[in-house]
């Protein structure tokens, strides 16, 4: 799981969501990406808080993305939105899965 936590100024929310939709679709074309979920934290109006959770096939696919594609993908948002947003990323490894 590759998780991206985003905080952005409310004034750019609609433009950022439009960008993010295309951005996620582009990332899903990279090797090993299986899908993604986009969440919004409605507990506060400012800053707007979003979370994207990407599912990947293997750890090697994640390493390949970080090494070869992540810098360019991150630069896209910075070019469009500058300092009106910030993003934190983390990689989560599944220890156990539980199903009903």
C-alpha positions as CSV (number, residue, x, y, z in Angstrom):
1,X,0.0,0.0,0.0
2,X,1.3,3.4,-1.0
3,X,-0.5,6.2,0.9
4,X,-0.4,9.9,0.1
5,X,-1.9,12.3,2.7
6,X,-2.6,15.7,1.2
7,X,-3.6,19.0,2.8
8,X,-4.6,21.9,0.5
9,X,-6.1,25.4,0.7
10,X,-9.9,25.3,0.2
11,X,-9.7,27.8,-2.7
12,X,-7.9,25.2,-4.9
13,X,-10.0,22.2,-3.9
14,X,-12.0,21.8,-7.1
15,X,-9.0,22.4,-9.4
16,X,-6.9,20.0,-7.3
17,X,-9.5,17.3,-7.3
18,X,-9.8,17.5,-11.1
19,X,-6.0,17.3,-11.4
20,X,-5.8,14.4,-8.9
21,X,-8.4,12.4,-10.8
22,X,-6.2,12.4,-13.9
23,X,-3.0,12.0,-11.8
24,X,-4.3,8.9,-10.2
25,X,-5.3,7.4,-13.5
26,X,-1.9,8.1,-14.9
27,X,-0.1,6.4,-11.9
28,X,-2.3,3.3,-12.3
29,X,-0.7,2.8,-15.7
30,X,2.7,2.1,-14.1
31,X,3.7,-1.5,-13.6
32,X,2.3,-3.2,-10.6
33,X,-0.4,-0.7,-9.6
34,X,-3.6,-2.6,-9.0
35,X,-6.0,0.2,-8.0
36,X,-6.5,3.2,-5.8
37,X,-9.0,4.8,-3.4
38,X,-9.5,8.5,-2.8
39,X,-10.8,9.7,0.6
40,X,-11.7,13.1,2.0
41,X,-11.5,13.8,5.7
42,X,-14.7,15.9,6.4
43,X,-13.7,16.6,10.0
44,X,-12.4,20.1,9.2
45,X,-13.0,22.6,6.4
46,X,-9.6,24.1,6.4
47,X,-7.2,22.8,5.3
48,X,-8.9,20.3,3.0
49,X,-7.5,16.8,3.8
50,X,-7.4,14.1,1.2
51,X,-5.9,10.6,1.3
52,X,-5.0,8.4,-1.7
53,X,-4.3,4.7,-1.1
54,X,-2.7,2.9,-3.9
55,X,-2.6,-0.9,-4.0
56,X,0.5,-2.5,-5.6
57,X,1.3,-6.1,-6.7
58,X,4.8,-6.3,-5.2
59,X,7.4,-4.4,-3.2
60,X,9.6,-4.4,-6.2
61,X,6.9,-2.5,-8.2
62,X,6.8,0.1,-5.4
63,X,10.6,0.5,-5.4
64,X,10.6,0.8,-9.2
65,X,7.9,3.6,-9.0
66,X,9.8,5.5,-6.3
67,X,13.1,5.3,-8.2
68,X,11.9,6.0,-11.7
69,X,8.6,7.7,-11.8
70,X,7.8,9.4,-8.4
71,X,9.9,12.5,-8.8
72,X,8.3,13.5,-12.1
73,X,4.8,12.7,-10.9
74,X,5.3,14.8,-7.7
75,X,6.6,17.7,-9.8
76,X,3.3,17.9,-11.7
77,X,1.4,19.0,-8.6
78,X,4.1,21.4,-7.5
79,X,4.2,23.0,-10.9
80,X,0.4,23.6,-10.9
81,X,-0.3,24.4,-7.3
82,X,3.0,25.5,-5.7
83,X,2.8,26.0,-2.0
84,X,-1.0,25.8,-1.7
85,X,-0.8,22.1,-0.8
86,X,1.5,19.7,0.9
87,X,1.7,16.0,0.7
88,X,3.2,13.3,2.9
89,X,3.8,9.8,1.7
90,X,4.3,6.4,3.3
91,X,4.6,2.8,2.3
92,X,2.5,0.3,4.3
93,X,3.2,-3.4,4.3
94,X,0.4,-5.8,5.0
95,X,0.9,-7.9,8.1
96,X,-2.5,-9.6,8.1
97,X,-5.8,-9.3,6.4
98,X,-9.1,-9.9,8.1
99,X,-12.3,-10.6,6.3
100,X,-15.8,-11.2,7.6
